[in-house]
Amino acid sequence: MQSAATQESIGESIRQIRERRGLTRYDLARAAGYSYELVRRIETGRCYPSVPSLIDICMALDTTPNDVLKGEGEAWKTRS
């Protein structure tokens, strides 16, 4: 049985995908329509993103919430 996504794993997945896309936190925040502070808090595992913010962030990163939550996004495929 797979464990649930944690704040840290969601944030880490978002961070890795963002970095692979060559974006800064400021770039992601602007593209998703959120503050730099919120993006920082999500990436560092200090808070969970709301469903709407996760969708917006994923759209800005050209990935899916499913990929982020399951840790199966592009960033995780390189970890083997």
Residue pairs with C-beta under 8 A, 6 or more apart in sequence:
2 70
5 68
5 69
5 70
5 71
6 45
7 45
7 46
7 47
7 48
8 45
9 71
10 42
10 45
10 48
10 49
10 54
10 68
10 69
11 42
11 43
11 44
11 45
11 46
12 43
12 45
13 67
13 68
13 69
13 71
13 73
13 75
13 76
14 42
14 43
14 49
14 57
14 61
14 68
15 43
16 73
16 75
16 76
17 61
17 63
17 67
17 68
17 73
17 74
17 75
18 24
18 25
18 27
18 28
18 43
18 61
19 75
20 74
20 75
21 61
21 62
23 31
23 61
25 36
25 39
25 40
25 43
26 36
28 39
28 57
28 60
28 61
29 35
29 36
29 38
29 39
31 60
32 39
32 53
32 56
32 57
32 59
32 60
33 56
34 53
34 56
34 57
38 47
38 53
39 57
40 46
41 47
42 48
42 49
42 53
42 57
49 57
51 65
54 65
54 68
54 69
55 65
57 68
58 64
58 65
58 67
58 68
63 73
63 74
64 73
66 72
67 73
67 74
67 76
